[in-house]
Amino acid sequence: MRKFLILSMVIIIIMSLYACSNEEQIDYKSFDQEMQKVYKITENIELELSKINLVEISKLFDTEVDKNDIKKLKATERNIAEDIEPLIEERKTTLKNIKPNNKEQKKLYQMYEENVTDVDNTIQDIQEYIHAYNKIISSNEIIISLTEVIDSAKKEREDIINLVNKQGSSQEKKAIQELIEKINENNEKLNSKASKLSSGELTGKAKEDYIEQEIFPLLEGHISEINKNKANSNSEKTLRDKTIEIYYTLKNYYSERKKMIQYSDLMQEIDIQPKLDIKKYATRLEESYHEKRKEYEESIGITKD
């Protein structure tokens, strides 16, 4: 009788363990079915990453770029924004809606979540770096254009001064000379302020603040001063207007300088080189996760061909 009871208990225990194992398999298959949706999105992200040669693109950083290079950089930024970032958001949403059924599944889930978060952050850093670099290129192009506008206005202003000196009345010459003296005085003040920007004394945010707090108010003051000039002749009016045009153009010039400083600081905050081989890094994390996943499947009696 005792042997029979022991045998019965053993059978019950075995059946209970089998039932538990079978239940865990069912729970896992439900979990895995949901995770398969995430794995598919990850495959698509890695496919899109493989289309971008980030190492090749990185060779353009800190070099003189031509129009073709600029197209490549902008296309890369666009590809990440349009083809990869929507997939990243889709993966986040899909993953967030999955609920692990037990402690072991939760471990797998957390490992996967940490892996993809790491990859997502790296992709975001790459995107921000390329975006900042493209913005610097754009600002530089605008600065070149603004410099040409200033040079052209200065040439027109110089032509007016020469014409008045040759043909103007003494009264007109005197008025023009007074305006020139005020312009030269303003130029000295601006040059004095501007020299601090290139002296190495200021860096990063301090440069931005200096432009905002020192350069802009100075130019506004110059504009206000020149605007008060009562032009008594067409030459005086044109000289005044051209000078005001230069000051407004200089405001735009320093605004672009400020943007370049901001984006340059952002680039310096990102250590880009280790991030460039993101495709290989993402694949390595995926392989590490799926090894753990396979181990868990085997531990609950699930084997795959």
C-alpha positions in Angstrom: 0.0 0.0 0.0 2.8 2.4 0.9 4.6 1.7 -2.4 1.4 2.4 -4.2 1.0 5.7 -2.5 4.6 6.7 -3.2 4.1 5.8 -6.9 0.9 7.7 -7.1 2.6 10.8 -5.6 5.5 10.5 -8.1 3.0 10.3 -11.0 1.1 13.3 -9.7 4.3 15.3 -9.3 5.4 14.4 -12.8 2.0 15.3 -14.3 2.0 18.5 -12.3 5.5 19.4 -13.6 4.4 18.5 -17.1 1.3 20.7 -16.8 3.4 23.6 -15.5 5.9 23.1 -18.3 3.1 23.0 -20.8 1.5 26.1 -19.4 4.9 28.0 -19.5 5.3 26.9 -23.1 1.8 28.3 -23.9 2.6 31.5 -22.1 5.9 31.9 -23.9 4.4 31.2 -27.4 1.9 34.0 -26.7 4.7 36.3 -25.7 6.9 35.2 -28.6 4.1 35.8 -31.1 3.9 39.4 -30.0 7.7 39.8 -29.9 7.9 38.5 -33.5 6.2 41.8 -34.6 9.1 43.7 -32.9 11.7 41.5 -34.4 10.3 42.2 -37.9 10.5 45.9 -37.3 14.1 45.5 -36.1 14.9 43.7 -39.3 13.5 46.6 -41.3 15.6 49.1 -39.3 18.8 47.1 -39.8 17.9 46.9 -43.6 17.6 50.7 -43.8 20.8 51.1 -41.8 22.7 48.9 -44.2 21.7 51.3 -47.0 23.6 54.2 -45.4 27.4 54.2 -45.6 28.0 56.3 -42.4 31.8 55.6 -42.5 32.0 57.1 -46.0 29.8 60.0 -44.9 32.0 60.7 -41.9 34.9 61.4 -44.2 33.1 64.6 -45.2 33.1 66.0 -41.7 35.6 68.8 -41.1 36.5 68.9 -44.7 35.8 71.3 -47.5 32.6 70.0 -49.2 31.3 70.5 -52.7 27.7 70.5 -53.9 27.8 66.8 -54.4 29.0 66.2 -50.9 26.3 68.5 -49.5 23.7 66.5 -51.4 25.0 63.3 -49.8 24.9 64.7 -46.3 21.4 66.1 -46.7 20.2 62.8 -48.3 21.6 60.8 -45.3 19.8 63.1 -42.8 16.6 62.7 -44.8 16.9 58.9 -45.0 17.3 58.6 -41.3 14.4 61.0 -40.6 12.0 59.5 -43.2 13.0 55.8 -43.3 14.5 54.9 -39.9 13.0 57.2 -37.3 9.3 56.2 -38.1 10.4 52.5 -37.7 12.0 53.4 -34.4 8.8 55.0 -33.1 6.8 52.0 -34.4 9.1 49.6 -32.5 8.8 51.6 -29.3 5.0 51.6 -29.5 4.8 47.9 -30.4 7.3 46.9 -27.6 5.5 49.0 -25.0 2.2 47.2 -25.6 3.8 43.8 -24.9 3.4 42.4 -21.4 5.7 39.5 -20.3 3.9 36.6 -18.6 6.5 35.6 -16.0 9.8 36.6 -14.5 12.0 34.9 -17.1 10.1 36.5 -20.0 10.4 39.8 -18.2 14.2 39.4 -18.1 14.2 38.7 -21.9 11.9 41.7 -22.5 14.1 44.0 -20.4 17.2 42.8 -22.2 15.7 43.5 -25.6 14.3 46.9 -24.5 17.7 48.0 -23.2 19.4 46.8 -26.4 17.0 48.7 -28.7 17.1 51.8 -26.5 20.8 51.8 -26.8 20.6 51.5 -30.6 17.9 54.1 -30.8 20.0 56.6 -28.8 23.0 56.0 -31.0 21.0 56.6 -34.2 19.6 59.8 -32.6 23.1 61.0 -31.9 24.2 60.2 -35.5 21.1 62.1 -36.8 21.8 65.1 -34.5 25.4 65.2 -35.6 24.7 65.1 -39.3 21.8 67.6 -38.8 24.2 70.0 -37.0 26.8 69.6 -39.7 24.3 70.3 -42.4 23.1 73.4 -40.5 26.7 74.7 -40.2 27.2 74.2 -44.0 23.9 76.1 -44.6 24.9 78.9 -42.2 28.3 79.2 -43.8 26.6 79.5 -47.3 24.4 82.3 -45.9 27.4 84.1 -44.3 29.2 84.1 -47.7 26.1 85.5 -49.3 25.6 88.1 -46.6 29.3 89.1 -46.9 28.8 89.7 -50.7 25.8 91.9 -49.9 27.9 93.9 -47.4 30.8 94.2 -49.9 28.4 95.4 -52.6 26.7 98.0 -50.3 30.2 99.2 -49.3 31.2 99.6 -52.9 28.0 101.6 -53.7 28.6 103.7 -50.7 32.2 104.4 -51.7 31.0 105.4 -55.2 28.6 107.9 -53.7 31.4 109.4 -51.5 33.7 109.7 -54.5 31.0 111.3 -56.6 30.2 113.9 -53.9 33.9 114.7 -53.5 34.1 115.4 -57.2 30.8 117.1 -58.0 29.1 118.0 -54.7 28.7 121.4 -53.1 30.7 122.4 -50.1 27.6 122.0 -47.9 27.0 118.5 -49.3 30.6 117.5 -48.8 30.5 118.7 -45.2 27.3 116.7 -44.5 28.8 113.6 -46.1 32.0 114.0 -44.2 30.2 114.2 -40.9 28.2 111.1 -41.8 31.4 109.3 -42.7 33.0 110.2 -39.4 30.1 108.7 -37.6 30.2 105.6 -39.7 34.0 105.2 -39.0 33.4 105.7 -35.3 30.7 103.0 -35.3 33.0 100.7 -37.3 35.8 101.0 -34.7 33.4 100.1 -31.9 32.1 97.1 -33.8 35.6 95.9 -34.8 36.6 96.2 -31.2 33.7 94.1 -30.0 34.0 91.6 -32.8 37.7 91.0 -32.3 36.8 89.4 -28.9 34.9 86.6 -30.7 38.1 85.5 -32.6 40.5 86.1 -29.7 40.0 82.7 -28.1 38.9 84.4 -24.9 35.3 83.2 -25.3 34.1 79.7 -26.1 30.8 78.0 -26.7 27.8 79.4 -24.9 29.8 82.5 -23.8 30.3 83.4 -27.5 26.5 83.1 -28.1 25.8 85.3 -25.1 28.4 87.8 -26.2 26.7 88.1 -29.6 23.3 88.5 -28.1 24.3 90.9 -25.3 27.1 92.9 -26.9 27.0 92.8 -30.7 23.3 93.0 -31.4 22.6 95.9 -29.0 25.6 97.8 -30.6 24.3 97.3 -34.1 20.8 98.4 -33.0 22.4 101.5 -31.5 24.2 102.2 -34.8 21.0 101.8 -36.8 19.2 104.2 -34.4 22.0 106.8 -34.7 22.2 106.7 -38.5 18.4 106.8 -38.8 18.4 110.1 -37.0 20.4 111.7 -39.7 18.4 114.3 -41.7 19.4 113.8 -45.2 19.4 117.1 -47.2 20.4 115.5 -50.5 19.9 112.4 -52.5 23.5 111.4 -52.0 23.2 111.8 -48.2 20.0 109.7 -48.2 21.5 107.0 -50.3 24.7 106.9 -48.1 22.5 106.7 -45.0 20.3 104.0 -46.4 23.2 101.9 -47.6 24.8 102.2 -44.2 21.6 101.0 -42.5 21.4 98.1 -45.0 24.9 97.1 -44.0 24.0 97.2 -40.3 20.9 95.0 -40.8 23.0 92.6 -42.9 25.6 92.5 -40.2 22.8 91.5 -37.7 21.9 88.6 -40.0 25.6 87.8 -40.3 26.1 87.5 -36.6 22.8 85.6 -36.2 24.3 83.0 -38.5 27.6 83.0 -36.6 25.6 82.4 -33.4 23.8 79.4 -35.1 27.2 78.0 -36.2 28.5 78.2 -32.7 25.4 76.4 -31.3 25.7 73.6 -33.8 29.4 73.3 -33.5 29.0 72.9 -29.7 26.4 70.2 -30.3 28.8 68.3 -32.5 31.5 68.5 -29.9 29.2 66.9 -27.4 28.8 63.8 -29.5 31.7 61.3 -29.8 30.7 60.3 -33.3 33.4 57.9 -34.4 32.4 54.9 -32.2 28.8 55.3 -33.3 29.4 55.1 -37.1 29.4 51.3 -37.3 25.9 51.2 -35.8 24.7 48.4 -38.2 27.3 46.0 -36.9 26.7 47.1 -33.3 22.9 46.6 -33.6 23.4 43.1 -35.1 25.7 42.1 -32.3 23.2 43.1 -29.7 20.5 41.2 -31.6 22.6 38.1 -31.7 23.3 38.3 -28.0 19.6 38.6 -27.2 18.6 35.7 -29.4 21.1 33.5 -27.8 19.5 34.2 -24.4 16.1 33.6 -26.0 17.2 30.3 -27.4 18.5 29.2 -24.0 15.1 30.0 -22.4 13.2 28.1 -25.1 15.3 25.1 -24.5 14.9 25.3 -20.7 11.1 25.0 -21.1 11.3 22.3 -23.7 10.8 24.3 -26.9 13.2 23.2 -29.7 13.3 24.6 -33.2 14.9 23.2 -36.3 
